[in-house]
Amino acid sequence: MFGIPMVYIWLALTVLFVIIEVATTDIASIWFAAGALVSTVVAWLAPQALALQAVVFAVVTVVTMYFTKPLLTKYLTKKTPTNMDMYIGRDALALSDISPEEPGRAKIAGLTWQAKSNGVIKAGEMCRIVKIEGASLVVDKITVNQ
């Protein structure tokens, strides 16, 4: 291509994709770099097989993306905590009865929230926040052992 052997073009693409990957804060082009690297080897072994080089590039890129993206996303994606996450594990005051059938109200840090529970919590009792679902607290009754 343009009088340049394909092995050098694939090698240049590999370097370019690695530079893009390093320059970005997200996983963006590592799969393309893997495909270009394997295509570099194919171009070195079979310099006239341009179609084979292109197919190898596409297949390696798709296969590496398919098998590694879920793992990379799982381990490299950071969960950004919200201000509401600070309430999880803290105690709240039940302002009304809370039961599995009927949500009630609970107060924490001067704020009143809708509250749900798998058990029965009477008004005036303390409860522990286990998670937040939408705009509702999910709470458990505090027992003596907690």
PyMOL CGO cylinders between C-alpha atoms (Angstrom):
from pymol import cmd
from pymol.cgo import CYLINDER

trace = [
    CYLINDER, 0.00, 0.00, 0.00, 1.51, 3.31, -1.14, 0.3, 1, 1, 1, 1, 1, 1,
    CYLINDER, 1.51, 3.31, -1.14, 4.77, 1.44, -1.68, 0.3, 1, 1, 1, 1, 1, 1,
    CYLINDER, 4.77, 1.44, -1.68, 5.05, 0.72, 2.05, 0.3, 1, 1, 1, 1, 1, 1,
    CYLINDER, 5.05, 0.72, 2.05, 5.06, -2.95, 3.10, 0.3, 1, 1, 1, 1, 1, 1,
    CYLINDER, 5.06, -2.95, 3.10, 1.88, -3.88, 5.01, 0.3, 1, 1, 1, 1, 1, 1,
    CYLINDER, 1.88, -3.88, 5.01, 3.90, -5.18, 7.95, 0.3, 1, 1, 1, 1, 1, 1,
    CYLINDER, 3.90, -5.18, 7.95, 4.97, -1.56, 8.67, 0.3, 1, 1, 1, 1, 1, 1,
    CYLINDER, 4.97, -1.56, 8.67, 1.44, -0.23, 8.24, 0.3, 1, 1, 1, 1, 1, 1,
    CYLINDER, 1.44, -0.23, 8.24, 0.04, -2.80, 10.69, 0.3, 1, 1, 1, 1, 1, 1,
    CYLINDER, 0.04, -2.80, 10.69, 2.89, -2.07, 13.10, 0.3, 1, 1, 1, 1, 1, 1,
    CYLINDER, 2.89, -2.07, 13.10, 2.20, 1.68, 12.87, 0.3, 1, 1, 1, 1, 1, 1,
    CYLINDER, 2.20, 1.68, 12.87, -1.50, 1.03, 13.52, 0.3, 1, 1, 1, 1, 1, 1,
    CYLINDER, -1.50, 1.03, 13.52, -0.59, -1.07, 16.56, 0.3, 1, 1, 1, 1, 1, 1,
    CYLINDER, -0.59, -1.07, 16.56, 1.52, 1.77, 17.95, 0.3, 1, 1, 1, 1, 1, 1,
    CYLINDER, 1.52, 1.77, 17.95, -1.22, 4.32, 17.15, 0.3, 1, 1, 1, 1, 1, 1,
    CYLINDER, -1.22, 4.32, 17.15, -3.90, 2.26, 18.94, 0.3, 1, 1, 1, 1, 1, 1,
    CYLINDER, -3.90, 2.26, 18.94, -1.64, 1.81, 21.98, 0.3, 1, 1, 1, 1, 1, 1,
    CYLINDER, -1.64, 1.81, 21.98, -0.99, 5.58, 22.09, 0.3, 1, 1, 1, 1, 1, 1,
    CYLINDER, -0.99, 5.58, 22.09, -4.74, 6.26, 21.91, 0.3, 1, 1, 1, 1, 1, 1,
    CYLINDER, -4.74, 6.26, 21.91, -5.33, 3.74, 24.71, 0.3, 1, 1, 1, 1, 1, 1,
    CYLINDER, -5.33, 3.74, 24.71, -2.71, 5.34, 26.94, 0.3, 1, 1, 1, 1, 1, 1,
    CYLINDER, -2.71, 5.34, 26.94, -3.98, 8.85, 26.19, 0.3, 1, 1, 1, 1, 1, 1,
    CYLINDER, -3.98, 8.85, 26.19, -7.60, 8.12, 27.09, 0.3, 1, 1, 1, 1, 1, 1,
    CYLINDER, -7.60, 8.12, 27.09, -9.04, 7.55, 30.55, 0.3, 1, 1, 1, 1, 1, 1,
    CYLINDER, -9.04, 7.55, 30.55, -11.34, 4.79, 29.36, 0.3, 1, 1, 1, 1, 1, 1,
    CYLINDER, -11.34, 4.79, 29.36, -10.78, 1.47, 27.64, 0.3, 1, 1, 1, 1, 1, 1,
    CYLINDER, -10.78, 1.47, 27.64, -11.03, 2.61, 24.03, 0.3, 1, 1, 1, 1, 1, 1,
    CYLINDER, -11.03, 2.61, 24.03, -8.70, 0.92, 21.58, 0.3, 1, 1, 1, 1, 1, 1,
    CYLINDER, -8.70, 0.92, 21.58, -6.81, -1.92, 23.21, 0.3, 1, 1, 1, 1, 1, 1,
    CYLINDER, -6.81, -1.92, 23.21, -8.76, -4.48, 21.17, 0.3, 1, 1, 1, 1, 1, 1,
    CYLINDER, -8.76, -4.48, 21.17, -7.82, -2.75, 17.93, 0.3, 1, 1, 1, 1, 1, 1,
    CYLINDER, -7.82, -2.75, 17.93, -4.18, -2.79, 19.03, 0.3, 1, 1, 1, 1, 1, 1,
    CYLINDER, -4.18, -2.79, 19.03, -4.40, -6.55, 19.59, 0.3, 1, 1, 1, 1, 1, 1,
    CYLINDER, -4.40, -6.55, 19.59, -5.95, -7.06, 16.15, 0.3, 1, 1, 1, 1, 1, 1,
    CYLINDER, -5.95, -7.06, 16.15, -3.33, -4.88, 14.47, 0.3, 1, 1, 1, 1, 1, 1,
    CYLINDER, -3.33, -4.88, 14.47, -0.50, -6.68, 16.29, 0.3, 1, 1, 1, 1, 1, 1,
    CYLINDER, -0.50, -6.68, 16.29, -1.68, -10.10, 15.11, 0.3, 1, 1, 1, 1, 1, 1,
    CYLINDER, -1.68, -10.10, 15.11, -2.16, -8.68, 11.60, 0.3, 1, 1, 1, 1, 1, 1,
    CYLINDER, -2.16, -8.68, 11.60, 1.44, -7.45, 11.73, 0.3, 1, 1, 1, 1, 1, 1,
    CYLINDER, 1.44, -7.45, 11.73, 2.58, -11.04, 12.24, 0.3, 1, 1, 1, 1, 1, 1,
    CYLINDER, 2.58, -11.04, 12.24, 0.30, -12.25, 9.41, 0.3, 1, 1, 1, 1, 1, 1,
    CYLINDER, 0.30, -12.25, 9.41, 1.66, -9.51, 7.12, 0.3, 1, 1, 1, 1, 1, 1,
    CYLINDER, 1.66, -9.51, 7.12, 5.21, -10.59, 7.94, 0.3, 1, 1, 1, 1, 1, 1,
    CYLINDER, 5.21, -10.59, 7.94, 4.42, -14.25, 7.18, 0.3, 1, 1, 1, 1, 1, 1,
    CYLINDER, 4.42, -14.25, 7.18, 2.15, -13.60, 4.15, 0.3, 1, 1, 1, 1, 1, 1,
    CYLINDER, 2.15, -13.60, 4.15, 2.89, -10.11, 2.77, 0.3, 1, 1, 1, 1, 1, 1,
    CYLINDER, 2.89, -10.11, 2.77, 0.63, -10.48, -0.29, 0.3, 1, 1, 1, 1, 1, 1,
    CYLINDER, 0.63, -10.48, -0.29, -2.46, -11.72, 1.60, 0.3, 1, 1, 1, 1, 1, 1,
    CYLINDER, -2.46, -11.72, 1.60, -4.14, -8.35, 2.24, 0.3, 1, 1, 1, 1, 1, 1,
    CYLINDER, -4.14, -8.35, 2.24, -7.62, -9.85, 2.58, 0.3, 1, 1, 1, 1, 1, 1,
    CYLINDER, -7.62, -9.85, 2.58, -6.36, -12.38, 5.13, 0.3, 1, 1, 1, 1, 1, 1,
    CYLINDER, -6.36, -12.38, 5.13, -4.68, -9.59, 7.11, 0.3, 1, 1, 1, 1, 1, 1,
    CYLINDER, -4.68, -9.59, 7.11, -7.92, -7.57, 7.17, 0.3, 1, 1, 1, 1, 1, 1,
    CYLINDER, -7.92, -7.57, 7.17, -10.00, -10.60, 8.22, 0.3, 1, 1, 1, 1, 1, 1,
    CYLINDER, -10.00, -10.60, 8.22, -7.51, -11.49, 10.96, 0.3, 1, 1, 1, 1, 1, 1,
    CYLINDER, -7.51, -11.49, 10.96, -7.62, -7.89, 12.21, 0.3, 1, 1, 1, 1, 1, 1,
    CYLINDER, -7.62, -7.89, 12.21, -11.43, -7.93, 12.37, 0.3, 1, 1, 1, 1, 1, 1,
    CYLINDER, -11.43, -7.93, 12.37, -11.70, -11.38, 13.95, 0.3, 1, 1, 1, 1, 1, 1,
    CYLINDER, -11.70, -11.38, 13.95, -9.01, -10.80, 16.60, 0.3, 1, 1, 1, 1, 1, 1,
    CYLINDER, -9.01, -10.80, 16.60, -10.49, -7.40, 17.47, 0.3, 1, 1, 1, 1, 1, 1,
    CYLINDER, -10.49, -7.40, 17.47, -14.01, -8.77, 17.90, 0.3, 1, 1, 1, 1, 1, 1,
    CYLINDER, -14.01, -8.77, 17.90, -12.91, -11.90, 19.78, 0.3, 1, 1, 1, 1, 1, 1,
    CYLINDER, -12.91, -11.90, 19.78, -10.69, -10.01, 22.23, 0.3, 1, 1, 1, 1, 1, 1,
    CYLINDER, -10.69, -10.01, 22.23, -13.42, -7.43, 22.78, 0.3, 1, 1, 1, 1, 1, 1,
    CYLINDER, -13.42, -7.43, 22.78, -16.04, -10.14, 23.36, 0.3, 1, 1, 1, 1, 1, 1,
    CYLINDER, -16.04, -10.14, 23.36, -13.97, -12.01, 25.94, 0.3, 1, 1, 1, 1, 1, 1,
    CYLINDER, -13.97, -12.01, 25.94, -12.21, -9.17, 27.75, 0.3, 1, 1, 1, 1, 1, 1,
    CYLINDER, -12.21, -9.17, 27.75, -14.63, -6.21, 27.80, 0.3, 1, 1, 1, 1, 1, 1,
    CYLINDER, -14.63, -6.21, 27.80, -16.94, -7.64, 30.49, 0.3, 1, 1, 1, 1, 1, 1,
    CYLINDER, -16.94, -7.64, 30.49, -13.97, -8.47, 32.73, 0.3, 1, 1, 1, 1, 1, 1,
    CYLINDER, -13.97, -8.47, 32.73, -12.25, -5.13, 32.19, 0.3, 1, 1, 1, 1, 1, 1,
    CYLINDER, -12.25, -5.13, 32.19, -15.48, -3.24, 32.73, 0.3, 1, 1, 1, 1, 1, 1,
    CYLINDER, -15.48, -3.24, 32.73, -16.16, -5.15, 35.96, 0.3, 1, 1, 1, 1, 1, 1,
    CYLINDER, -16.16, -5.15, 35.96, -12.72, -4.60, 37.46, 0.3, 1, 1, 1, 1, 1, 1,
    CYLINDER, -12.72, -4.60, 37.46, -11.81, -1.17, 36.10, 0.3, 1, 1, 1, 1, 1, 1,
    CYLINDER, -11.81, -1.17, 36.10, -15.11, 0.69, 36.40, 0.3, 1, 1, 1, 1, 1, 1,
    CYLINDER, -15.11, 0.69, 36.40, -15.31, 2.61, 39.63, 0.3, 1, 1, 1, 1, 1, 1,
    CYLINDER, -15.31, 2.61, 39.63, -18.63, 3.07, 41.39, 0.3, 1, 1, 1, 1, 1, 1,
    CYLINDER, -18.63, 3.07, 41.39, -19.00, 6.69, 42.33, 0.3, 1, 1, 1, 1, 1, 1,
    CYLINDER, -19.00, 6.69, 42.33, -20.56, 6.96, 45.77, 0.3, 1, 1, 1, 1, 1, 1,
    CYLINDER, -20.56, 6.96, 45.77, -23.39, 9.43, 46.20, 0.3, 1, 1, 1, 1, 1, 1,
    CYLINDER, -23.39, 9.43, 46.20, -24.26, 11.58, 49.17, 0.3, 1, 1, 1, 1, 1, 1,
    CYLINDER, -24.26, 11.58, 49.17, -27.07, 9.16, 50.02, 0.3, 1, 1, 1, 1, 1, 1,
    CYLINDER, -27.07, 9.16, 50.02, -24.60, 6.25, 50.39, 0.3, 1, 1, 1, 1, 1, 1,
    CYLINDER, -24.60, 6.25, 50.39, -23.39, 7.80, 53.65, 0.3, 1, 1, 1, 1, 1, 1,
    CYLINDER, -23.39, 7.80, 53.65, -26.71, 6.85, 55.27, 0.3, 1, 1, 1, 1, 1, 1,
    CYLINDER, -26.71, 6.85, 55.27, -26.31, 3.10, 54.69, 0.3, 1, 1, 1, 1, 1, 1,
    CYLINDER, -26.31, 3.10, 54.69, -25.51, 1.36, 57.96, 0.3, 1, 1, 1, 1, 1, 1,
    CYLINDER, -25.51, 1.36, 57.96, -26.69, 4.28, 60.08, 0.3, 1, 1, 1, 1, 1, 1,
    CYLINDER, -26.69, 4.28, 60.08, -29.63, 4.32, 62.46, 0.3, 1, 1, 1, 1, 1, 1,
    CYLINDER, -29.63, 4.32, 62.46, -32.89, 6.14, 61.80, 0.3, 1, 1, 1, 1, 1, 1,
    CYLINDER, -32.89, 6.14, 61.80, -35.99, 6.83, 63.88, 0.3, 1, 1, 1, 1, 1, 1,
    CYLINDER, -35.99, 6.83, 63.88, -39.27, 5.33, 62.67, 0.3, 1, 1, 1, 1, 1, 1,
    CYLINDER, -39.27, 5.33, 62.67, -41.83, 8.14, 62.64, 0.3, 1, 1, 1, 1, 1, 1,
    CYLINDER, -41.83, 8.14, 62.64, -44.67, 5.79, 61.75, 0.3, 1, 1, 1, 1, 1, 1,
    CYLINDER, -44.67, 5.79, 61.75, -45.23, 2.05, 61.67, 0.3, 1, 1, 1, 1, 1, 1,
    CYLINDER, -45.23, 2.05, 61.67, -43.26, 0.32, 58.90, 0.3, 1, 1, 1, 1, 1, 1,
    CYLINDER, -43.26, 0.32, 58.90, -44.19, -3.14, 57.65, 0.3, 1, 1, 1, 1, 1, 1,
    CYLINDER, -44.19, -3.14, 57.65, -43.76, -5.28, 54.53, 0.3, 1, 1, 1, 1, 1, 1,
    CYLINDER, -43.76, -5.28, 54.53, -47.33, -4.43, 53.51, 0.3, 1, 1, 1, 1, 1, 1,
    CYLINDER, -47.33, -4.43, 53.51, -47.23, -0.72, 54.32, 0.3, 1, 1, 1, 1, 1, 1,
    CYLINDER, -47.23, -0.72, 54.32, -44.25, 1.63, 53.96, 0.3, 1, 1, 1, 1, 1, 1,
    CYLINDER, -44.25, 1.63, 53.96, -43.83, 4.20, 56.67, 0.3, 1, 1, 1, 1, 1, 1,
    CYLINDER, -43.83, 4.20, 56.67, -41.66, 7.21, 57.43, 0.3, 1, 1, 1, 1, 1, 1,
    CYLINDER, -41.66, 7.21, 57.43, -38.22, 7.36, 59.04, 0.3, 1, 1, 1, 1, 1, 1,
    CYLINDER, -38.22, 7.36, 59.04, -36.03, 10.27, 60.05, 0.3, 1, 1, 1, 1, 1, 1,
    CYLINDER, -36.03, 10.27, 60.05, -32.25, 10.57, 59.78, 0.3, 1, 1, 1, 1, 1, 1,
    CYLINDER, -32.25, 10.57, 59.78, -30.05, 13.65, 60.01, 0.3, 1, 1, 1, 1, 1, 1,
    CYLINDER, -30.05, 13.65, 60.01, -33.10, 15.89, 60.19, 0.3, 1, 1, 1, 1, 1, 1,
    CYLINDER, -33.10, 15.89, 60.19, -34.56, 14.50, 56.96, 0.3, 1, 1, 1, 1, 1, 1,
    CYLINDER, -34.56, 14.50, 56.96, -37.75, 12.48, 56.68, 0.3, 1, 1, 1, 1, 1, 1,
    CYLINDER, -37.75, 12.48, 56.68, -37.79, 9.60, 54.19, 0.3, 1, 1, 1, 1, 1, 1,
    CYLINDER, -37.79, 9.60, 54.19, -40.25, 7.00, 53.05, 0.3, 1, 1, 1, 1, 1, 1,
    CYLINDER, -40.25, 7.00, 53.05, -39.11, 3.70, 54.55, 0.3, 1, 1, 1, 1, 1, 1,
    CYLINDER, -39.11, 3.70, 54.55, -39.72, 0.05, 53.65, 0.3, 1, 1, 1, 1, 1, 1,
    CYLINDER, -39.72, 0.05, 53.65, -38.92, -3.04, 55.68, 0.3, 1, 1, 1, 1, 1, 1,
    CYLINDER, -38.92, -3.04, 55.68, -39.23, -6.83, 55.52, 0.3, 1, 1, 1, 1, 1, 1,
    CYLINDER, -39.23, -6.83, 55.52, -40.25, -6.83, 59.19, 0.3, 1, 1, 1, 1, 1, 1,
    CYLINDER, -40.25, -6.83, 59.19, -42.53, -4.80, 61.42, 0.3, 1, 1, 1, 1, 1, 1,
    CYLINDER, -42.53, -4.80, 61.42, -41.09, -1.66, 62.99, 0.3, 1, 1, 1, 1, 1, 1,
    CYLINDER, -41.09, -1.66, 62.99, -43.26, 0.43, 65.30, 0.3, 1, 1, 1, 1, 1, 1,
    CYLINDER, -43.26, 0.43, 65.30, -43.31, 4.22, 65.40, 0.3, 1, 1, 1, 1, 1, 1,
    CYLINDER, -43.31, 4.22, 65.40, -40.67, 5.52, 67.82, 0.3, 1, 1, 1, 1, 1, 1,
    CYLINDER, -40.67, 5.52, 67.82, -38.35, 2.52, 67.38, 0.3, 1, 1, 1, 1, 1, 1,
    CYLINDER, -38.35, 2.52, 67.38, -34.87, 2.79, 65.96, 0.3, 1, 1, 1, 1, 1, 1,
    CYLINDER, -34.87, 2.79, 65.96, -34.07, 1.04, 62.71, 0.3, 1, 1, 1, 1, 1, 1,
    CYLINDER, -34.07, 1.04, 62.71, -30.93, 0.50, 60.65, 0.3, 1, 1, 1, 1, 1, 1,
    CYLINDER, -30.93, 0.50, 60.65, -30.67, 1.59, 57.00, 0.3, 1, 1, 1, 1, 1, 1,
    CYLINDER, -30.67, 1.59, 57.00, -29.54, -1.34, 54.84, 0.3, 1, 1, 1, 1, 1, 1,
    CYLINDER, -29.54, -1.34, 54.84, -29.91, 0.27, 51.41, 0.3, 1, 1, 1, 1, 1, 1,
    CYLINDER, -29.91, 0.27, 51.41, -31.61, 3.00, 49.45, 0.3, 1, 1, 1, 1, 1, 1,
    CYLINDER, -31.61, 3.00, 49.45, -34.02, 2.18, 46.63, 0.3, 1, 1, 1, 1, 1, 1,
    CYLINDER, -34.02, 2.18, 46.63, -34.99, 5.25, 44.65, 0.3, 1, 1, 1, 1, 1, 1,
    CYLINDER, -34.99, 5.25, 44.65, -36.32, 7.74, 47.18, 0.3, 1, 1, 1, 1, 1, 1,
    CYLINDER, -36.32, 7.74, 47.18, -37.01, 5.16, 49.89, 0.3, 1, 1, 1, 1, 1, 1,
    CYLINDER, -37.01, 5.16, 49.89, -34.91, 3.80, 52.71, 0.3, 1, 1, 1, 1, 1, 1,
    CYLINDER, -34.91, 3.80, 52.71, -34.87, 0.06, 53.21, 0.3, 1, 1, 1, 1, 1, 1,
    CYLINDER, -34.87, 0.06, 53.21, -34.55, -0.52, 56.94, 0.3, 1, 1, 1, 1, 1, 1,
    CYLINDER, -34.55, -0.52, 56.94, -34.26, -3.38, 59.42, 0.3, 1, 1, 1, 1, 1, 1,
    CYLINDER, -34.26, -3.38, 59.42, -35.37, -3.38, 63.01, 0.3, 1, 1, 1, 1, 1, 1,
    CYLINDER, -35.37, -3.38, 63.01, -32.47, -3.03, 65.44, 0.3, 1, 1, 1, 1, 1, 1,
    CYLINDER, -32.47, -3.03, 65.44, -32.32, -5.93, 67.85, 0.3, 1, 1, 1, 1, 1, 1,
    CYLINDER, -32.32, -5.93, 67.85, -30.45, -6.05, 71.15, 0.3, 1, 1, 1, 1, 1, 1,
    CYLINDER, -30.45, -6.05, 71.15, -27.54, -7.99, 69.56, 0.3, 1, 1, 1, 1, 1, 1,
    CYLINDER, -27.54, -7.99, 69.56, -26.90, -5.33, 66.92, 0.3, 1, 1, 1, 1, 1, 1,
]
cmd.load_cgo(trace, "trace")
